[in-house]
Amino acid sequence: MPQGYEFAVLGVFIFVLGGLGDMCWHILFGIEKSVDALLSPTHLVIGLGGFFLKTGPLRAAWKRGQEQSLRGWNELGPMLFSLLAILTSFVFFSWYASPFAIPIAAVKGTANDQSLLQSFGVASIFLQTALLIGPILLIVRRWPLPFGALTLTFTLTHLAVSVPQDTYYLLPVALLSGLTADILLKLLRPSADGCNGLRLFAFTVPVVLYLLYFLELQLIAEIDWTIHMWMGSTVLSGIVGLLLSYLLIPPQGAIA
């Protein structure tokens, strides 16, 4: 078996068991719809099996990287599409809490529910920032990605999350923010050795993403949030990314 694909094989068995369990679940409790389908325990087991399957190329590249330096699309392409598949799974199972699927900032609610909508909208920005930036930082820390890798990743990931509510008009945001991330990769060269560049990259990418998001939303649907809320949410998304960079590369120094 190729090195790194052990969990992919395990994922096959988990996927099959989840499918059999899902059949029994439907017989006992009926068929789920909408968000219920995403939170069904048996569907989560199926998702776990699929997740292990999708990580095969990434894990294989990670182990090969211990022996050789991988560069360019030819060598890193399978790993990048594995990353893309993983991110797509994340956004699929959490689309109900994604500002790109449900642009709550443009929803005009009543005075009674406005506070709840705003709280949910801000929380969804933090969640999606962590799900997107965390895996990307892990990859960026390990490999020098070819130019265009993040543009492709951002665009196709957000294409997937646009499907449930037909929010395709936000795709230019993903394209431009991915292009910006590729440019920042070239300028900052974030890596395990260049931790300052990694931290700046981790902060700047989500800030650019959500600045472009709110600009597009204002042009298309008109934002219902105040400038204090949408600007604050944008800055805090950058802080989420920055904190994730400290998990990947802790501050240097002796531990007391």
Phi and psi in degrees as GROMACS dihedral restraints (atoms count N, CA, C in turn):
[ dihedral_restraints ]
;  ai    aj    ak    al  type     phi  dphi    fc
    3     4     5     6     1   -57.8    20    10
    4     5     6     7     1   139.9    20    10
    6     7     8     9     1   -62.2    20    10
    7     8     9    10     1   131.5    20    10
    9    10    11    12     1   102.9    20    10
   10    11    12    13     1   -11.1    20    10
   12    13    14    15     1  -100.4    20    10
   13    14    15    16     1    10.8    20    10
   15    16    17    18     1   -61.8    20    10
   16    17    18    19     1   -44.4    20    10
   18    19    20    21     1   -70.8    20    10
   19    20    21    22     1   -25.1    20    10
   21    22    23    24     1   -64.6    20    10
   22    23    24    25     1   -39.9    20    10
   24    25    26    27     1   -65.7    20    10
   25    26    27    28     1   -42.8    20    10
   27    28    29    30     1   -59.2    20    10
   28    29    30    31     1   -38.0    20    10
   30    31    32    33     1   -61.0    20    10
   31    32    33    34     1   -33.1    20    10
   33    34    35    36     1   -61.2    20    10
   34    35    36    37     1   -46.8    20    10
   36    37    38    39     1   -67.5    20    10
   37    38    39    40     1   -40.5    20    10
   39    40    41    42     1   -63.3    20    10
   40    41    42    43     1   -41.0    20    10
   42    43    44    45     1   -61.5    20    10
   43    44    45    46     1   -45.8    20    10
   45    46    47    48     1   -65.1    20    10
   46    47    48    49     1   -44.1    20    10
   48    49    50    51     1   -63.4    20    10
   49    50    51    52     1   -39.7    20    10
   51    52    53    54     1   -62.9    20    10
   52    53    54    55     1   -38.9    20    10
   54    55    56    57     1   -64.9    20    10
   55    56    57    58     1   -42.7    20    10
   57    58    59    60     1   -65.1    20    10
   58    59    60    61     1   -41.9    20    10
   60    61    62    63     1   -64.9    20    10
   61    62    63    64     1   -35.3    20    10
   63    64    65    66     1   -65.3    20    10
   64    65    66    67     1   -37.0    20    10
   66    67    68    69     1   -61.2    20    10
   67    68    69    70     1   -44.5    20    10
   69    70    71    72     1   -65.7    20    10
   70    71    72    73     1   -39.7    20    10
   72    73    74    75     1   -61.1    20    10
   73    74    75    76     1   -42.3    20    10
   75    76    77    78     1   -65.8    20    10
   76    77    78    79     1   -37.7    20    10
   78    79    80    81     1   -64.8    20    10
   79    80    81    82     1   -39.5    20    10
   81    82    83    84     1   -80.2    20    10
   82    83    84    85     1   -40.4    20    10
   84    85    86    87     1  -121.4    20    10
   85    86    87    88     1    -1.0    20    10
   87    88    89    90     1    91.3    20    10
   88    89    90    91     1   179.0    20    10
   90    91    92    93     1   -95.7    20    10
   91    92    93    94     1   132.3    20    10
   93    94    95    96     1   -78.4    20    10
   94    95    96    97     1   156.6    20    10
   96    97    98    99     1  -135.1    20    10
   97    98    99   100     1   153.3    20    10
   99   100   101   102     1    55.1    20    10
  100   101   102   103     1  -130.5    20    10
  102   103   104   105     1   -65.8    20    10
  103   104   105   106     1   -30.5    20    10
  105   106   107   108     1   -54.7    20    10
  106   107   108   109     1   -38.5    20    10
  108   109   110   111     1   -65.7    20    10
  109   110   111   112     1   -31.1    20    10
  111   112   113   114     1   -77.0    20    10
  112   113   114   115     1   -27.4    20    10
  114   115   116   117     1  -100.0    20    10
  115   116   117   118     1    -1.5    20    10
  117   118   119   120     1   -58.6    20    10
  118   119   120   121     1   130.7    20    10
  120   121   122   123     1   -55.0    20    10
  121   122   123   124     1   -42.0    20    10
  123   124   125   126     1   -69.6    20    10
  124   125   126   127     1   -32.7    20    10
  126   127   128   129     1   -68.4    20    10
  127   128   129   130     1   -33.8    20    10
  129   130   131   132     1   -67.7    20    10
  130   131   132   133     1   -35.0    20    10
  132   133   134   135     1   -65.3    20    10
  133   134   135   136     1   -43.7    20    10
  135   136   137   138     1   -60.0    20    10
  136   137   138   139     1   -42.3    20    10
  138   139   140   141     1   -62.5    20    10
  139   140   141   142     1   -37.5    20    10
  141   142   143   144     1   -64.4    20    10
  142   143   144   145     1   -42.9    20    10
  144   145   146   147     1   -62.4    20    10
  145   146   147   148     1   -42.9    20    10
  147   148   149   150     1   -63.2    20    10
  148   149   150   151     1   -36.4    20    10
  150   151   152   153     1   -62.2    20    10
  151   152   153   154     1   -45.7    20    10
  153   154   155   156     1   -62.0    20    10
  154   155   156   157     1   -38.4    20    10
  156   157   158   159     1   -61.8    20    10
  157   158   159   160     1   -44.0    20    10
  159   160   161   162     1   -71.3    20    10
  160   161   162   163     1   -23.3    20    10
  162   163   164   165     1   -80.6    20    10
  163   164   165   166     1    -6.2    20    10
  165   166   167   168     1   -52.7    20    10
  166   167   168   169     1   -57.7    20    10
  168   169   170   171     1   -61.2    20    10
  169   170   171   172     1   -35.2    20    10
  171   172   173   174     1   -67.7    20    10
  172   173   174   175     1   -45.0    20    10
  174   175   176   177     1   -65.4    20    10
  175   176   177   178     1   -37.7    20    10
  177   178   179   180     1   -64.3    20    10
  178   179   180   181     1   -43.5    20    10
  180   181   182   183     1   -64.8    20    10
  181   182   183   184     1   -36.7    20    10
  183   184   185   186     1   -63.0    20    10
  184   185   186   187     1   -41.9    20    10
  186   187   188   189     1   -74.5    20    10
  187   188   189   190     1   -35.9    20    10
  189   190   191   192     1   -66.3    20    10
  190   191   192   193     1   -31.2    20    10
  192   193   194   195     1   -64.9    20    10
  193   194   195   196     1   -17.7    20    10
  195   196   197   198     1   -73.0    20    10
  196   197   198   199     1   -20.4    20    10
  198   199   200   201     1  -108.9    20    10
  199   200   201   202     1   -25.2    20    10
  201   202   203   204     1  -147.7    20    10
  202   203   204   205     1   155.6    20    10
  204   205   206   207     1   -88.4    20    10
  205   206   207   208     1   120.7    20    10
  207   208   209   210     1   -95.5    20    10
  208   209   210   211     1   132.3    20    10
  210   211   212   213     1  -144.3    20    10
  211   212   213   214     1   156.5    20    10
  213   214   215   216     1    78.5    20    10
  214   215   216   217     1   169.2    20    10
  216   217   218   219     1   -66.1    20    10
  217   218   219   220     1   -36.9    20    10
  219   220   221   222     1   -62.1    20    10
  220   221   222   223     1   -42.3    20    10
  222   223   224   225     1   -87.8    20    10
  223   224   225   226     1   -33.6    20    10
  225   226   227   228     1   -99.6    20    10
  226   227   228   229     1    -7.1    20    10
  228   229   230   231     1   -55.6    20    10
  229   230   231   232     1   -52.1    20    10
  231   232   233   234     1   -57.8    20    10
  232   233   234   235     1   -40.8    20    10
  234   235   236   237     1   -63.4    20    10
  235   236   237   238     1   -40.7    20    10
  237   238   239   240     1   -66.3    20    10
  238   239   240   241     1   -39.1    20    10
  240   241   242   243     1   -72.0    20    10
  241   242   243   244     1   -28.0    20    10
  243   244   245   246     1   -65.6    20    10
  244   245   246   247     1   -45.0    20    10
  246   247   248   249     1   -59.3    20    10
  247   248   249   250     1   -43.7    20    10
  249   250   251   252     1   -60.5    20    10
  250   251   252   253     1   -42.6    20    10
  252   253   254   255     1   -63.8    20    10
  253   254   255   256     1   -38.7    20    10
  255   256   257   258     1   -65.7    20    10
  256   257   258   259     1   -47.0    20    10
  258   259   260   261     1   -63.6    20    10
  259   260   261   262     1   -37.1    20    10
  261   262   263   264     1   -63.3    20    10
  262   263   264   265     1   -38.5    20    10
  264   265   266   267     1   -62.4    20    10
  265   266   267   268     1   -42.6    20    10
  267   268   269   270     1   -59.6    20    10
  268   269   270   271     1   -49.3    20    10
  270   271   272   273     1   -71.5    20    10
  271   272   273   274     1   -29.1    20    10
  273   274   275   276     1   -66.2    20    10
  274   275   276   277     1   -46.2    20    10
  276   277   278   279     1   -78.7    20    10
  277   278   279   280     1    -3.9    20    10
  279   280   281   282     1  -132.1    20    10
  280   281   282   283     1    23.1    20    10
  282   283   284   285     1   -63.4    20    10
  283   284   285   286     1   -26.9    20    10
  285   286   287   288     1   -67.6    20    10
  286   287   288   289     1   -13.1    20    10
  288   289   290   291     1  -124.4    20    10
  289   290   291   292     1    44.1    20    10
  291   292   293   294     1  -123.9    20    10
  292   293   294   295     1   127.3    20    10
  294   295   296   297     1   -66.7    20    10
  295   296   297   298     1   -17.7    20    10
  297   298   299   300     1   -84.5    20    10
  298   299   300   301     1   -18.9    20    10
  300   301   302   303     1   -94.8    20    10
  301   302   303   304     1   -39.5    20    10
  303   304   305   306     1  -127.9    20    10
  304   305   306   307     1    94.2    20    10
  306   307   308   309     1   -74.5    20    10
  307   308   309   310     1    80.1    20    10
  309   310   311   312     1   -63.2    20    10
  310   311   312   313     1   -27.2    20    10
  312   313   314   315     1   -62.0    20    10
  313   314   315   316     1   -18.6    20    10
  315   316   317   318     1  -102.0    20    10
  316   317   318   319     1     1.8    20    10
  318   319   320   321     1   -85.5    20    10
  319   320   321   322     1   126.5    20    10
  321   322   323   324     1   -97.8    20    10
  322   323   324   325     1    99.2    20    10
  324   325   326   327     1   -96.0    20    10
  325   326   327   328     1   174.8    20    10
  327   328   329   330     1   -76.9    20    10
  328   329   330   331     1   169.2    20    10
  330   331   332   333     1   -60.7    20    10
  331   332   333   334     1   -30.1    20    10
  333   334   335   336     1   -72.5    20    10
  334   335   336   337     1   -38.2    20    10
  336   337   338   339     1  -104.4    20    10
  337   338   339   340     1    -0.9    20    10
  339   340   341   342     1   -62.5    20    10
  340   341   342   343     1   -41.4    20    10
  342   343   344   345     1   -63.4    20    10
  343   344   345   346     1   -40.9    20    10
  345   346   347   348     1   -65.9    20    10
  346   347   348   349     1   -41.9    20    10
  348   349   350   351     1   -62.6    20    10
  349   350   351   352     1   -42.3    20    10
  351   352   353   354     1   -65.4    20    10
  352   353   354   355     1   -42.8    20    10
  354   355   356   357     1   -62.4    20    10
  355   356   357   358     1   -43.7    20    10
  357   358   359   360     1   -65.4    20    10
  358   359   360   361     1   -40.1    20    10
  360   361   362   363     1   -63.8    20    10
  361   362   363   364     1   -43.3    20    10
  363   364   365   366     1   -65.9    20    10
  364   365   366   367     1   -44.0    20    10
  366   367   368   369     1   -61.8    20    10
  367   368   369   370     1   -36.5    20    10
  369   370   371   372     1   -66.4    20    10
  370   371   372   373     1   -33.4    20    10
  372   373   374   375     1   -65.2    20    10
  373   374   375   376     1   -43.9    20    10
  375   376   377   378     1   -64.0    20    10
  376   377   378   379     1   -44.2    20    10
  378   379   380   381     1   -61.7    20    10
  379   380   381   382     1   -49.0    20    10
  381   382   383   384     1   -69.7    20    10
  382   383   384   385     1   -30.3    20    10
  384   385   386   387     1   -62.0    20    10
  385   386   387   388     1   -45.8    20    10
  387   388   389   390     1   -64.3    20    10
  388   389   390   391     1   -42.6    20    10
  390   391   392   393     1   -67.8    20    10
  391   392   393   394     1   -30.3    20    10
  393   394   395   396     1   -88.2    20    10
  394   395   396   397     1   -49.8    20    10
  396   397   398   399     1   -75.3    20    10
  397   398   399   400     1   -35.0    20    10
  399   400   401   402     1   -55.7    20    10
  400   401   402   403     1   -57.4    20    10
  402   403   404   405     1   -62.4    20    10
  403   404   405   406     1   -35.1    20    10
  405   406   407   408     1   -65.6    20    10
  406   407   408   409     1   -40.9    20    10
  408   409   410   411     1   -63.0    20    10
  409   410   411   412     1   -38.1    20    10
  411   412   413   414     1   -60.5    20    10
  412   413   414   415     1   -41.5    20    10
  414   415   416   417     1   -73.1    20    10
  415   416   417   418     1   -44.0    20    10
  417   418   419   420     1   -62.5    20    10
  418   419   420   421     1   -36.1    20    10
  420   421   422   423     1   -65.3    20    10
  421   422   423   424     1   -27.0    20    10
  423   424   425   426     1   -94.6    20    10
  424   425   426   427     1   -41.1    20    10
  426   427   428   429     1  -128.0    20    10
  427   428   429   430     1   147.7    20    10
  429   430   431   432     1   -79.1    20    10
  430   431   432   433     1   103.0    20    10
  432   433   434   435     1   -74.1    20    10
  433   434   435   436     1   144.7    20    10
  435   436   437   438     1   -68.4    20    10
  436   437   438   439     1   151.6    20    10
  438   439   440   441     1   -63.2    20    10
  439   440   441   442     1   134.9    20    10
  441   442   443   444     1   100.8    20    10
  442   443   444   445     1   -12.5    20    10
  444   445   446   447     1   -63.1    20    10
  445   446   447   448     1   -44.9    20    10
  447   448   449   450     1   -76.5    20    10
  448   449   450   451     1   -30.9    20    10
  450   451   452   453     1   -60.5    20    10
  451   452   453   454     1   -45.9    20    10
  453   454   455   456     1   -63.7    20    10
  454   455   456   457     1   -44.1    20    10
  456   457   458   459     1   -64.0    20    10
  457   458   459   460     1   -48.4    20    10
  459   460   461   462     1   -62.6    20    10
  460   461   462   463     1   -45.3    20    10
  462   463   464   465     1   -65.8    20    10
  463   464   465   466     1   -48.6    20    10
  465   466   467   468     1   -71.5    20    10
  466   467   468   469     1   -33.7    20    10
  468   469   470   471     1   -63.6    20    10
  469   470   471   472     1   -44.7    20    10
  471   472   473   474     1   -77.6    20    10
  472   473   474   475     1   -20.1    20    10
  474   475   476   477     1   -64.1    20    10
  475   476   477   478     1   -40.8    20    10
  477   478   479   480     1   -63.4    20    10
  478   479   480   481     1   -41.4    20    10
  480   481   482   483     1   -78.0    20    10
  481   482   483   484     1   -11.8    20    10
  483   484   485   486     1   -79.0    20    10
  484   485   486   487     1   -17.7    20    10
  486   487   488   489     1   -65.1    20    10
  487   488   489   490     1   -46.9    20    10
  489   490   491   492     1   -57.6    20    10
  490   491   492   493     1   -40.1    20    10
  492   493   494   495     1  -118.2    20    10
  493   494   495   496     1    14.4    20    10
  495   496   497   498     1    55.8    20    10
  496   497   498   499     1    44.8    20    10
  498   499   500   501     1   -94.5    20    10
  499   500   501   502     1    48.1    20    10
  501   502   503   504     1   -68.5    20    10
  502   503   504   505     1   -19.7    20    10
  504   505   506   507     1   -65.7    20    10
  505   506   507   508     1   -12.7    20    10
  507   508   509   510     1   -91.3    20    10
  508   509   510   511     1    -0.5    20    10
  510   511   512   513     1   -61.5    20    10
  511   512   513   514     1   -36.5    20    10
  513   514   515   516     1   -57.1    20    10
  514   515   516   517     1   -31.0    20    10
  516   517   518   519     1   -62.6    20    10
  517   518   519   520     1   -46.1    20    10
  519   520   521   522     1   -64.3    20    10
  520   521   522   523     1   -41.7    20    10
  522   523   524   525     1   -62.4    20    10
  523   524   525   526     1   -48.6    20    10
  525   526   527   528     1   -69.7    20    10
  526   527   528   529     1   -38.2    20    10
  528   529   530   531     1   -70.4    20    10
  529   530   531   532     1   -35.8    20    10
  531   532   533   534     1   -65.5    20    10
  532   533   534   535     1   -40.8    20    10
  534   535   536   537     1   -62.9    20    10
  535   536   537   538     1   -41.5    20    10
  537   538   539   540     1   -61.4    20    10
  538   539   540   541     1   -41.4    20    10
  540   541   542   543     1   -63.1    20    10
  541   542   543   544     1   -38.9    20    10
  543   544   545   546     1   -64.3    20    10
  544   545   546   547     1   -40.6    20    10
  546   547   548   549     1   -65.2    20    10
  547   548   549   550     1   -42.0    20    10
  549   550   551   552     1   -64.2    20    10
  550   551   552   553     1   -34.0    20    10
  552   553   554   555     1   -58.8    20    10
  553   554   555   556     1   -42.8    20    10
  555   556   557   558     1   -69.6    20    10
  556   557   558   559     1   -38.3    20    10
  558   559   560   561     1   -79.2    20    10
  559   560   561   562     1   -42.6    20    10
  561   562   563   564     1   -92.2    20    10
  562   563   564   565     1   -24.4    20    10
  564   565   566   567     1    47.9    20    10
  565   566   567   568     1    57.9    20    10
  567   568   569   570     1   -67.0    20    10
  568   569   570   571     1   138.3    20    10
  570   571   572   573     1  -165.2    20    10
  571   572   573   574     1   179.2    20    10
  573   574   575   576     1   -63.9    20    10
  574   575   576   577     1   -31.7    20    10
  576   577   578   579     1   -82.0    20    10
  577   578   579   580     1   -34.1    20    10
  579   580   581   582     1  -101.2    20    10
  580   581   582   583     1    69.8    20    10
  582   583   584   585     1   -67.6    20    10
  583   584   585   586     1   -31.0    20    10
  585   586   587   588     1   -64.8    20    10
  586   587   588   589     1   -40.3    20    10
  588   589   590   591     1   -64.8    20    10
  589   590   591   592     1   -37.6    20    10
  591   592   593   594     1   -65.2    20    10
  592   593   594   595     1   -41.5    20    10
  594   595   596   597     1   -67.8    20    10
  595   596   597   598     1   -40.9    20    10
  597   598   599   600     1   -66.0    20    10
  598   599   600   601     1   -40.1    20    10
  600   601   602   603     1   -61.7    20    10
  601   602   603   604     1   -45.5    20    10
  603   604   605   606     1   -63.1    20    10
  604   605   606   607     1   -32.4    20    10
  606   607   608   609     1   -80.8    20    10
  607   608   609   610     1   -43.0    20    10
  609   610   611   612     1   -73.2    20    10
  610   611   612   613     1   -39.7    20    10
  612   613   614   615     1   -60.2    20    10
  613   614   615   616     1   -51.8    20    10
  615   616   617   618     1   -65.4    20    10
  616   617   618   619     1   -31.4    20    10
  618   619   620   621     1   -63.9    20    10
  619   620   621   622     1   -45.7    20    10
  621   622   623   624     1   -63.2    20    10
  622   623   624   625     1   -42.2    20    10
  624   625   626   627     1   -56.6    20    10
  625   626   627   628     1   -48.4    20    10
  627   628   629   630     1   -83.7    20    10
  628   629   630   631     1   -23.6    20    10
  630   631   632   633     1   -63.5    20    10
  631   632   633   634     1   -45.5    20    10
  633   634   635   636     1   -66.0    20    10
  634   635   636   637     1   -36.3    20    10
  636   637   638   639     1   -60.9    20    10
  637   638   639   640     1   -50.2    20    10
  639   640   641   642     1   -69.6    20    10
  640   641   642   643     1   -33.3    20    10
  642   643   644   645     1   -63.2    20    10
  643   644   645   646     1   -47.7    20    10
  645   646   647   648     1   -61.6    20    10
  646   647   648   649     1   -42.0    20    10
  648   649   650   651     1   -64.6    20    10
  649   650   651   652     1   -37.4    20    10
  651   652   653   654     1   -65.6    20    10
  652   653   654   655     1   -39.1    20    10
  654   655   656   657     1   -71.3    20    10
  655   656   657   658     1   -33.8    20    10
  657   658   659   660     1   -90.7    20    10
  658   659   660   661     1   -48.0    20    10
  660   661   662   663     1  -125.0    20    10
  661   662   663   664     1   -11.6    20    10
  663   664   665   666     1    72.5    20    10
  664   665   666   667     1   116.6    20    10
  666   667   668   669     1   -70.0    20    10
  667   668   669   670     1   135.9    20    10
  669   670   671   672     1   -94.0    20    10
  670   671   672   673     1    -9.0    20    10
  672   673   674   675     1   -81.0    20    10
  673   674   675   676     1   155.6    20    10
  675   676   677   678     1   -74.5    20    10
  676   677   678   679     1   163.4    20    10
  678   679   680   681     1   -64.3    20    10
  679   680   681   682     1   -29.6    20    10
  681   682   683   684     1   -63.0    20    10
  682   683   684   685     1   -41.0    20    10
  684   685   686   687     1   -74.2    20    10
  685   686   687   688     1   -47.6    20    10
  687   688   689   690     1   -75.2    20    10
  688   689   690   691     1   -31.0    20    10
  690   691   692   693     1   -70.9    20    10
  691   692   693   694     1   -40.7    20    10
  693   694   695   696     1   -63.7    20    10
  694   695   696   697     1   -40.1    20    10
  696   697   698   699     1   -64.1    20    10
  697   698   699   700     1   -38.0    20    10
  699   700   701   702     1   -64.4    20    10
  700   701   702   703     1   -46.2    20    10
  702   703   704   705     1   -65.0    20    10
  703   704   705   706     1   -41.1    20    10
  705   706   707   708     1   -67.8    20    10
  706   707   708   709     1   -29.2    20    10
  708   709   710   711     1   -62.8    20    10
  709   710   711   712     1   -37.8    20    10
  711   712   713   714     1   -64.9    20    10
  712   713   714   715     1   -36.4    20    10
  714   715   716   717     1   -68.2    20    10
  715   716   717   718     1   -35.8    20    10
  717   718   719   720     1   -58.9    20    10
  718   719   720   721     1   -47.4    20    10
  720   721   722   723     1   -61.5    20    10
  721   722   723   724     1   -40.8    20    10
  723   724   725   726     1   -62.5    20    10
  724   725   726   727     1   -43.9    20    10
  726   727   728   729     1   -64.0    20    10
  727   728   729   730     1   -36.4    20    10
  729   730   731   732     1   -63.5    20    10
  730   731   732   733     1   -33.8    20    10
  732   733   734   735     1   -65.6    20    10
  733   734   735   736     1   -29.2    20    10
  735   736   737   738     1   -74.3    20    10
  736   737   738   739     1   -25.0    20    10
  738   739   740   741     1   -70.4    20    10
  739   740   741   742     1   -37.0    20    10
  741   742   743   744     1   -74.1    20    10
  742   743   744   745     1   -42.7    20    10
  744   745   746   747     1  -130.6    20    10
  745   746   747   748     1    94.7    20    10
  747   748   749   750     1   -62.9    20    10
  748   749   750   751     1   158.1    20    10
  750   751   752   753     1   -59.1    20    10
  751   752   753   754     1   143.7    20    10
  753   754   755   756     1   -75.6    20    10
  754   755   756   757     1   152.1    20    10
  756   757   758   759     1   136.2    20    10
  757   758   759   760     1   162.3    20    10
  759   760   761   762     1   -72.3    20    10
  760   761   762   763     1   145.6    20    10
  762   763   764   765     1   -95.2    20    10
  763   764   765   766     1   123.9    20    10
